[in-house]
Amino acid sequence: MSEPTLPDGVERREIAGEERLATRGEPVYGEPTADGWRAWDPERSKLGGMLELGLETGLTGGETVLYLGAASGTTVSHVADFAGPTYAVEFAPRPARDLLDAAAPRDRLFPLLKDARKPETYAHVVERDVDAVVQDVATRGQAEVAARNARFLADDGRLLLAIKARSEDVTAAPEAVFEGALDRLREAYEIVETRRLDRFHEDHLGVVATPK
Amino acid sequence: MSDTDAGPDASAASDGGEGWFEALPSGATEDTDTESDAAARAAARVREGTAASPADWPVRAVESGFAAGADEYYDRLKAAATRATREAVRERERADDAQLIHAVRAMDDAERTANELAERAVEWAGSLFDEVEPGIEGARAVAAREPESEVERRAVSLAARAAELDDERAELAETIGRTAPAVAPNLSEMAGPELAARLIALAGGLESLAKKPSGTVQVLGAEDALFAHLSGRAPSPKHGIIYTHEYVRGTRPADRGSAARALAGKLTLAARADHYAGERRSQLHADLRERMATIRARADTDEPDAAEADDE
């Protein structure tokens, strides 16, 4: 848990008697707050888990971010708190309704009801050379989704990916699923670091990668 | 940050397509009364536009005069993206489960009332005309007659109402057939639109169906039998409304409990996929087909003792 890896705008704050990851912004999902800081629960957020475990995310604060699989906006609202322009892609209408609420008070968080498997349906909105692509989609073919979205990333940008083993194959061993996904990923990316997120998310692999 | 750095190649835009703001009027030159039209067009472009590859849109927007600077560009993007997403969400949700529940209940009411009215009409008509057939078809035949007296006119008119109500029932069924797959794609594919709508109606909504354990889904619609069982007066029901599914009804009685249990299990997963993810899960359907093939294969080997013995 190396302290320096936290981006600007993400801090460990004492909230409700506990030291917790936090960002500054409007509360979204009933999370505990203190002095304008809102606790970022690593058990509810893959990216929060990656930061808590000390992965080298390369995030420094203020960057442009493409977030795939924004769901109700739990994690992406924290990202928008410390990052610059943040594009939030979500495919299902029900969570997207909550995402709209999370995005409303954040003027550089852009909600998009789009399918992350079809980047051409939002490439006319999302700019190129974003500094980070964050991906948390629970569908089969997660590595394929990441590969297709490599076109948005700057040459020195980072892919921050959480692979959910059960979304690929419920019966196979997670290790085998991760290996297969990483093989596909290597066609478009260079893997910088991988780490199991099991402490917070069972059978998930956190991946940091940079475009080839 | 890539928003304001107008690098040397910033204007050398990729030819992958046009940005969402292109072909839109710039804010500065438009009259105020067309502002809402412009906002609607911008939202439509966000929703419907495509591009093969991204470009440095903020820079291109400023160069083309769409916005004075990156800040103004992002403000306008925020407005357009929010509006586009809100519209798309509303549209996809309008075909929502509450509407489906109304439709399936209205269909049941129309059917029951049509039958009752038809019965009354043909009974009356039977005392006035020769050769009156029973049921809705009988009522349709009566409705086509030329009445020759005051009472005949009333009986024929009543039969016509019954026939119209039956038409309404058919149209409601068609509406359910169109909307159920939009509301619950996996459930509708697995159960058929009508049974999917009935399950959602019995549970009180897609969300509550998604939260029910599969054992409850298995006996939805068999509440009377379930409570008779719970008070010790009857054996436990094997199936509720899902009995209407071919997988249950078309399985030999000895294996129906297994079939109902397998079907209910997958229907529950389908409802959860529909509620929480909203996308098609082909694996789910393949799994059920495989499981049903296994259960039905028991009839070929024909070991009656084994039929109910193993659960999975």
Boltz contact constraints between the chains, C-beta under 6 A:
constraints:
  - contact:
      token1: [A, 64]
      token2: [B, 2]
      max_distance: 6.0
  - contact:
      token1: [A, 84]
      token2: [B, 1]
      max_distance: 6.0
  - contact:
      token1: [A, 85]
      token2: [B, 74]
      max_distance: 6.0
  - contact:
      token1: [A, 92]
      token2: [B, 277]
      max_distance: 6.0
  - contact:
      token1: [A, 92]
      token2: [B, 278]
      max_distance: 6.0
  - contact:
      token1: [A, 93]
      token2: [B, 89]
      max_distance: 6.0
  - contact:
      token1: [A, 93]
      token2: [B, 92]
      max_distance: 6.0
  - contact:
      token1: [A, 93]
      token2: [B, 93]
      max_distance: 6.0
  - contact:
      token1: [A, 96]
      token2: [B, 89]
      max_distance: 6.0
  - contact:
      token1: [A, 97]
      token2: [B, 89]
      max_distance: 6.0
  - contact:
      token1: [A, 100]
      token2: [B, 86]
      max_distance: 6.0
  - contact:
      token1: [A, 107]
      token2: [B, 78]
      max_distance: 6.0
  - contact:
      token1: [A, 108]
      token2: [B, 74]
      max_distance: 6.0
  - contact:
      token1: [A, 110]
      token2: [B, 77]
      max_distance: 6.0
  - contact:
      token1: [A, 110]
      token2: [B, 81]
      max_distance: 6.0
  - contact:
      token1: [A, 111]
      token2: [B, 81]
      max_distance: 6.0
  - contact:
      token1: [A, 111]
      token2: [B, 85]
      max_distance: 6.0
  - contact:
      token1: [A, 112]
      token2: [B, 81]
      max_distance: 6.0
  - contact:
      token1: [A, 113]
      token2: [B, 85]
      max_distance: 6.0
  - contact:
      token1: [A, 113]
      token2: [B, 88]
      max_distance: 6.0
  - contact:
      token1: [A, 120]
      token2: [B, 50]
      max_distance: 6.0
  - contact:
      token1: [A, 120]
      token2: [B, 52]
      max_distance: 6.0
  - contact:
      token1: [A, 121]
      token2: [B, 50]
      max_distance: 6.0
  - contact:
      token1: [A, 123]
      token2: [B, 51]
      max_distance: 6.0
  - contact:
      token1: [A, 123]
      token2: [B, 53]
      max_distance: 6.0
  - contact:
      token1: [A, 123]
      token2: [B, 54]
      max_distance: 6.0
  - contact:
      token1: [A, 124]
      token2: [B, 17]
      max_distance: 6.0
  - contact:
      token1: [A, 124]
      token2: [B, 19]
      max_distance: 6.0
  - contact:
      token1: [A, 124]
      token2: [B, 20]
      max_distance: 6.0
  - contact:
      token1: [A, 124]
      token2: [B, 49]
      max_distance: 6.0
  - contact:
      token1: [A, 124]
      token2: [B, 51]
      max_distance: 6.0
  - contact:
      token1: [A, 125]
      token2: [B, 20]
      max_distance: 6.0
  - contact:
      token1: [A, 125]
      token2: [B, 46]
      max_distance: 6.0
  - contact:
      token1: [A, 126]
      token2: [B, 54]
      max_distance: 6.0
  - contact:
      token1: [A, 127]
      token2: [B, 54]
      max_distance: 6.0
  - contact:
      token1: [A, 127]
      token2: [B, 56]
      max_distance: 6.0
  - contact:
      token1: [A, 127]
      token2: [B, 57]
      max_distance: 6.0
  - contact:
      token1: [A, 127]
      token2: [B, 58]
      max_distance: 6.0
  - contact:
      token1: [A, 128]
      token2: [B, 54]
      max_distance: 6.0
  - contact:
      token1: [A, 128]
      token2: [B, 55]
      max_distance: 6.0
  - contact:
      token1: [A, 128]
      token2: [B, 56]
      max_distance: 6.0
  - contact:
      token1: [A, 129]
      token2: [B, 2]
      max_distance: 6.0
  - contact:
      token1: [A, 151]
      token2: [B, 53]
      max_distance: 6.0
  - contact:
      token1: [A, 152]
      token2: [B, 54]
      max_distance: 6.0
